[in-house]
């Protein structure tokens, strides 16, 4: 029987018109990446498979490509970027997008700091072919997405500095055309995903970590601001879409730490909700690939080590009860609170790693508390506005969320 590892927020509830609905999203460990750990690779989906290509490890830049088959949980090495004549094409922080049975890898950095070459991978024939170079010049750490049969490269870093341009690649005529400028600041290491032929791009680094998000409509050639990412501002995250929802997580944030939280974006309501945290280590520059089985495959990256772990993310999984702290093990009094309240935690769920976080009903963390091994912890109102909040306690790979009311 499959077991999903849900190490945080398994009982986290968010407010909706109908009441409180359980946050979902489960993680299942899959076969490790078959060679050294890898960071800043590209990932793409063709057919039913997830592909990982390029990146960097302790030995340097890579051009090798591996196919992950979700049905049988196996990895297979396929043709490396550039084929047998591709010596010197190793790179990281490249960009990629997939169109039909072909995938495209664009730019990056390797022996050349800012590459502009574009390579088409025919997944059926397992052949790489060089096509029209990226017209925006040498570029690395940009966003690559596919919308309605065309590829898009957005923002990134060039030898002249950070960029906020948008470029469209048409595989029919093998041409790049510049489109409307990204309305946010020029940046690198942002993330993107596509829902119903609209691209969503946000977070990144313009000298400081960012959290803003914008939507691109290629038909109107226009950008529209959207609800900002609710986690800490960050860059080097992963972004993907499943079932008409977007997902963003991981990354290096403005507290100078790697993260492993995940959030879901609903374009219909323009809102974000917290999902179950990733059960592996906090990290940045990972890979995420959505597949037609309505699952995403996420892993690799860097957390002071190059990682090899690979995980399946199911946004519809509710998890398993074994990872839930009993409701009566955590109490808040008084509740509702006016100026202060005390959190009481059963000693068997208390240790130095116990975390307590308070979220608002939009899923934004508004406070993070430290227990210092105290079974009772006093919290003060401070800047909490009147309303309903969610107090999440995580300890020993278990957690529970309680409703906190502030009057």
N, C-alpha and C positions, 0 to 999 in steps of 0.2 A: 504494500500500500504506500502511495506517495505521501511524504511528509513535507509540509511547508514550514519553513523557519520564519517566525514572525517575532522579532525581538523587541518590537516597540509598538505601541498604539493599537494592539490587537483588540482592545475594547474601546478605542477612541471613538467618540460620537460627535457628529457635527449636526448643526441645526438646519432643518429644512422646513418647508411649509407643512409637511406631514408629521414633523416631530424630529426625533433623533434617529439617524440612520448609521449603521455600523460602517466604519471605514474598512475598506477592503484592500486587496493586493497581497499576494503571497509569493514567497521566494523558494525555489527548489534548486538545490545544487546539482549541477550537471558535470559532465566530463571536463576535467581541466584542459586548458589550452596545451597542445602537445609538445611545445618546445619551451624555451625560456620565457619568463614573464615579459610582458610588452606594454609599453605606454605610448599614448598619442598615435595610435593606429587609426585606420578608417574601417568602418563596417558598413555593409550593405546587404540587402536582400534581393536575390534572384530566384524565381521559382519558390520552392518550399524551404530553401536553405539560407543560412546566415553565413556571410563571408567576413573574414578579418584579413586585412592587407596592410603592408607597410608598418611603420612604428619604429620604436627605438627600444633597445634593451642594453644590458651591461656591456655587450659586445659592439654596440654601435647601431647605425641606421639599418633598417630592414626593407626588403622589397618582397619577401615571401608572402604567399597567400594561402589561407586555409579555409576549407569549407566545413561548416558544422551542420550535420543532418539532425534536426530535432527528433525525427521519428525513431531513430535508432541510437541517439546520443553518442555519435561518433564524429571525430575530426578526420579530414582527408586533406593532404597537401595537394594543391593544384598549381598551375603555372604561376611563376613569380612575375611581378610587374615588369613589363618589357620583354618577357620570354627569355630564351637562352642568350640573347644578345643584350640583356638589360644590365650588365655590370655597371655599377656606379649610380644606379637609380634608387638605391635605398634612401628612405626619407621618413620624417615624422611630421606631425601637424599638417598633413595634406587634407584635401577636401574630397568628398565623393558623393555621387548620386547614382541611382539606377533607373533605367528606362527600358521597359520590356525585359528582354533576356540579356541586355547589356548593362554593364556598370562602367562608370567613369571615375577615374582618379585624377585630381587636378593639383598641380603645384606642391607646396610643402617646402621643407628645408632638409638638406642633406649636405653633400660636398659643396653644393651651391646654397647660399643662405636663403634665397628667394627664387624658387623654381616657378616656371610658367607652363611647363609641358602638360599636355592632357592625353591620357591613355584610356582607350576603350577596351573593356574586357568582355569578350564573347563567352558567356558562361556555358553555352551549348557546345561550342568547339574548343573551349579552354585555351583561347588565343587572345593575346594582347596586341593592339594596333595603336600606333600613335596617330592622333587626329589634331585638329586645329588647336594651336596653343591658346591659352587663356589670354584674351585681349586686354585684360586689366593689368598686365605686367606680372612680374614675379610676385607670388602671394603665398602666405602661409597663415594657418590658424584662423581661417574664415569658416563660414557656415555653408554647407552644401545640402540642397534639398531638391526634390523633384515635384513639379506641379504640372499636371495635365500633359505629360509626355515631353516636358522640357526641363533642363537642369538649371539651377540657379546657384550662383556663388555670391555671398553677401558679406560685406565688411572684411576683416582680416588685417594683416600686417604686410607692408611692402617696404622696400628699401628707403622710400620717401616718408615712411611713417604709417600710422594707423589709418584705416580707410572706412568709409561709410557708404561705398557704392554698391550697386546691385547689377549683376550681369546675368543674362539669359543665354543658355546654349540650346540651339535647335539641332538635333541629330539629323534631321532631314536634309538640311543644306550645310551642316558642319560649320555653322557660324555663331559667333558670340555677339550679342547686342546689349548695350548698356541700357538699363531701365532706371526708374525713379530712385533717387538717393534714399538710403535708410535714414529715417528722421531722428534717430537717436545719435549720440556721439559716435565718432569713429572709434572702433574697438576691435579687439581680437578675442579668440577663445569664447565666443558666444555659442548658443545652442539654437537649433531650429527643429520644427516639426511641421507637418502638413495635415490639415483636416478639411475635407470637402473642397479641395483645390484652392485653399487659402493657406499661405505660409505664415508661420509664427516664429519670430526671432527675438531673442532677448538674453539677458545676463551678459557676461563678458567683462573685459578689462580695458579701460581707457586711460589707465594710470591709477584708477581705483576700481574696486569690484563694483559691478552694476547689477541691478535687479529689474530694470524696466523691460517692457515687452511691447512689440508692435506686430501688426498683421499686414501682410502683403497680398493684395488682390491683383494678379497679373492681367486680368481682363481690363480693369480700370487703370492699371499701372499706378497704383496708389498704396500708401501706407497709412494705417490707422493705429493710434495708441490703444493699448489694452491694459487690463489690470496687471499691475506689477507682480513679479514673482514674490511669494509671501515669505520665503526663507531668507536667510542672510544673503546680502549681495555677494556674488561669487563669479568665478570664471573656471574654465576647464571642466564644466559639468557635462552630463549627457542629457539628450532630449530625444523623445520619440513619440509616436502616436499609435494608439490602438482603440478600436471601437469608437471612433469619433471623439476621443479624448486625448489630450496631450499629457506627457509626463516629463518631469525635469527633476534631476537629483545629482548627488555627488558634488564635486567641485572644491575649489580652494576659496575660502571666503574672506570677508573683511576683518575677521578676527585672527587671520593668519593661521587658520586650521583647515584641514580637509574635512569634508562632511559626508554623511551617508544617509541623509534624509531624502524623502521623495514626496513629490506633490503632483496632484492631478489637476489639469486645467479643463474646464468645460466651456467651449466657445459659445454655447447657447446662452448661458447665464453670465459669461465673462467672469467666472469665479474660480478660485483655486481651493483645493482641499488637501489636507495632509494624508499621505498613504503610509503603509508600514515601512519603517526604516529598512534599509538594506542590511542583511545580517552579517555581511563580511566587514572588512576593515574600511574605515573612512578613507577616501582616496580622490584623486583627480585624474583627468586625461584618460578616462576609460572608454570603452566601446559599448554601444547599445544598438541592437538591430531588431526591428519589428518583423514578424513573420506572418504568413497567412493563417496560421493556426490560432491567431488572436493571442499570441504570447510574444513577449520580447525576450531577447537574450542579451545579458549585460555582464560585463566583467573586465578583466585585465586592468590596466592603469598603474598608478604609482602612489605609494603611501610611505615612502622611504625605502621601499623595495619594489621591484617590478613584479606585478602580480600575474598569476596564471589561472586564478579561479574564474569560473563561468557559471552563470545562474539563469534560471528561467523565471520570468516575472509574469504572473497571471493576475491581471487587474480585477478579476471577478472572484478571486478566492477570498473566503472569510477567515481562513486559518484554522487552527486547532485549539481546543479548550485547554490543553495541557500547558499552554503558555500564558494563562490568565491568572493573575493574582485574585484571590477571592475578594468580593466586594467588601465584606466586613473586616478585611485586613487593613483597610485605609479609611480613616474617618476625618471629617472636617467639622470643626465647631468653633463659633456658631456658623451656621450656614442657612440663611443668608448672613453675610458679614457686612459690617458697616465700616469700621476702621481697621480691624485686624481679625485674624482667625488662627487657629492652631490645627496643624495636620498631624494626626497620630497614625503611626505605621507599625504594624505587627513586627516584633523583633526578628522573626525568622525571615522576613523579606528585607531586612535592613543590613547594608554593608557599605563599604567606602565607595562602591561603584553605583550606589542607588542614585537615580536621577529623578528630579521632579520638574516638570515643565507645565506652564500655564499657557493655553491657547485661547484666542478669541474664536468666535463662531465662523470666521472666514478662514480658519486654519492657520493663522499667523501666530507664531510663538511670541508672547508678550513678556514672559519672564521665565528664567531658568534658575532653580534654587539648588543649594547644596545642603544635604542632611548632616554632614559631619558626624555620621553614625548616631545621631540623636533620634530617639523614637518619637519625639514630639518636636515639631518645627513651627515657629510662629511666622506668619506672613502678614505684612502690612499692606494697606490699600495703595498707598502712594499714588501712582498715576493711572490706576485702574478705574475706568469709567463705570457707571452703573450698568449692569447687564449680566448676562450669563457667560461663564467661562468654562473651560474644560481643563481639569487638573489631572495630568498624566504621571503616574509613578511607574518607573522601570527599575527592576532589580532582579538579578540572578536569572536573566533571560526570560523573565515574566513581567507582566505589566497589567495595570488597570487604569481606567479613567473615570473620574468622579466629576459630577457637575458642581461648579462653584458659582454661587449667586452673590453679586455685589450690589448693595442697595445705595 
